[in-house]
């Protein structure tokens, strides 16, 4: 992800700008997907695995509360 960002911003003097912010976005979404799949894997053997989207929404609410911002409705 950092490599994509460095490329998009052109912060490598040997290579100059390459790639795009869309490439950075794709990398960030890959990281998010990987994290969500890892959480799902943690619950793979549970008799009633939780809904990962509910876990994510609850986590976002907790982070928003800790940071003093309102969570999206």
N, C-alpha and C positions, 0 to 999 in steps of 0.2 A: 504494500500500500504506500509506504513512504517512497519507494522507488518510483512509483507512478506519479506521486505528487511532485517529487523533485524534477522528473522529466517534464511534467506539464508546466511547471513554473520556470523551467530552464535554469535551475540552480547548479547544474553540473557543467562547468566551463569546457570540459572536453567534448561534451555531446551537444550542448545548447538545448533549446526547447525541443521536446519530442513528446508525443502522446497528447492527451487532452484531459480536461477536467471530467469528461465522461468516462475516461479510463479510470480515473481516481474513484469516481462514483461506483463503477463496477467492482473495483477492488474492495471498497468499503462494504458493499452489499455482500460480497463473497465472505468477508470476515463475519458479518452479521449472520448470514445463513449458516456458516460453520459453527458459530456459537449456539444458535438455536438447535441445530442438529445434535450438538454435543449434549445440550440439556435434555433433549428428547431421549438420547441414548442412556442418560443417567436413570431414566424412568422406564426403560424398555422392559424390565422384568416386573414392574409394578402390576398388581392385579387390575387397578384402575388408573392408568397413567393420566397425569393432568393435561389439560389443553394448553399447549405451549403458548398459544396467542394470549390466553388469560394470564399465564405467568409473566409474559412480556408486558402486558398492560399494567399489571400490578406493580411490576418493577419500575416501569416508567413513572407511575403515580408516586412511588416511594422516593425516587430520585428527584422528581419535581418538588415534592414536599420538603425534602432535605435542602434543596437549593433555593427554596423560596419562590418558585414559579408555579403557576397553575398548570396542571396536567391537561392535555387535550381531552375534550369530551367525546 
